[in-house]
Amino acid sequence: MEYAALVDVYDRLAATASNNEKRDILAETFAGAGDLLPRLVVLARGRLFPAYDRGELGVSSSLTLEAVLAATGAAEDAVRERWRETGDLGDAAAWAVDNGGQQTLFSRDLTVERVHDDLRGLADFEGEGSQGRRVDALAGLVSDATADEARYVVRTALGHLRVGVGEGTIRDALAVAFLDDGGESVDAVERAYQVTNDFGVVAETARGGGVEALRELDVELFRPIQLMLAEKAETLAEGLADAAGDGGEAVHCEYKYDGIRVQIHVDGDEVRLFTRRLEEVTLQFPDVVRAVREGVAADRAIFDGELVGYAPETIREKSRSPVVFQTLSRRVKRESDIEAMVGEIPVVVHLFDCLYDGETTLDRPASERLERLGAAFSSVAPDPEGGVAGLERATSASASSEDPDSAATLYEEALERGHEGLMMKNATAAYQPGRRVGRMLKLKPTMEPLDLVVTRAKYSEGRRSEWLGRLYLACYDPESDELLEVGRLSTGYTDEELADLTEELEARIVNREGRLVELEPEVVLEVAYEEIQSSSEYDSGYALRFPRFLNVRADLGRTDADTIERVESLFDSQ
Ligand code: ATP
């Protein structure tokens, strides 16, 4: 397939704001995709890897700029100027192709196959000289591209297509393209995507075997699935009532720990750990791998749990003291001398779900999954000197909305022991990967902070003038895959935190205008605030009052930020 034909699809997607129209454009494209289907469903969102694979191309905006200049012969200042004006290096690349003056004598037409394979190939360059080879490969594509093609090649390389297609649109388009009308089809695609985390597989299965074949798809070990997320409760009574639902079902309560969410896959002796963003962290936690080998009885299993760091001197006590998340995150960042960290920041994994134990349990009620969790492993006491982490069940109690006492006691005890709050889970509900569901609620004592993406920043005045101290924050809109600004942050950090943050942000500058810089939206911050106001100042329509910096959420990316829907519901609940 000519890449030009896909570019035409992108242009049509970008030209309409209607989700139904986008769905129909994609459905038509998928239906006629032939062998290209698995690649097209991934490319439709400007991706190159399925969602379970955190493959990185290793392409920054400065590398891309270098490739565009090399391919087109355009003057750097002129391309930068264009980039500044539009805020999009893709647009600047298109301009450079038209105005760069480079004639390519033997240009080959671009095909979808070539663009896909060459861009994916960028991820494979390793070691010395790999950056230079990436520039050459990308320049090779741009020099064979028309202006319109260059725009999307560059946007895809940078991982942001800007045509407003979210996961829901792909799901709906697959249902329209290959299945009979009706909600059942959409549900089947949705579930198949939840278990496989791979639209390529879902698309081929839907085309080949319809709804029935989709239902047969199952989780696979070592292919991480999206984790189920929680809704926030304002009070204990509200949380219990929501978790219990209209049927007043039993509620399972647990400590809400403040650590790292881990999904543990086990196949015999092979153990691998994935974070909430599906990044693999097995190498960083050899102590957890040993504990799992020691404690897990099931031959093949997938568990969900929270990995928590504790003060070493308290690790053997029942009421051990958790360390703050930033301390624990040192273990994730560490690349050398990993075993030394095992004693310095010992950890315990608190398991709270079993997603697979030889067969998938996702559709089973939570109470059954917990029973199966109990049968699949035995607790392991932490032994930092021996290099073994702790492995145990999350501390829990059952409760109901009529009888909230046990939940209240557990909540108090969790806070007293330095944990974050309480989780309340409907005992009959299935596991819903990737969803923020009303059957799992979290309660914390403070006003819920928001996780927001830094889109732009300004250097401070006066003493802190070297640092990017004024940060524009945005929430995420999954429908359009866009970021919407909700306010500007300028307090809450220490000098040290601000210096670190500036370094992280400066590496992501795409454009400077005086003291204001525009950023690749990759840094997520946890932010407290007094209240949410409606405001025309920001494109979200809302503004945070008195936002305060709490943390950098290195474990989250652009699409994990709090959504516009969440901001709206917080605004409504004030
Ligand atoms: P937060 O910032 O409040 O941790 P989040 O956005 O990271 O929230 P949520 O789904 O909103 O994620 O809250 C649930 C998170 O709480 C989980 O992702 C998990 O990391 C953590 N957690 C701690 N203890 C539990 C537990 N017992 N059951 C489920 N999740 C737990």
Residues whose N, C-alpha, C, O or C-beta is under 5 A from the ligand:
A	BS01	ATP	M228 L229 A230 E254 Y255 K256 Y257 I260 R261 E306 F352 A394 M423 K442
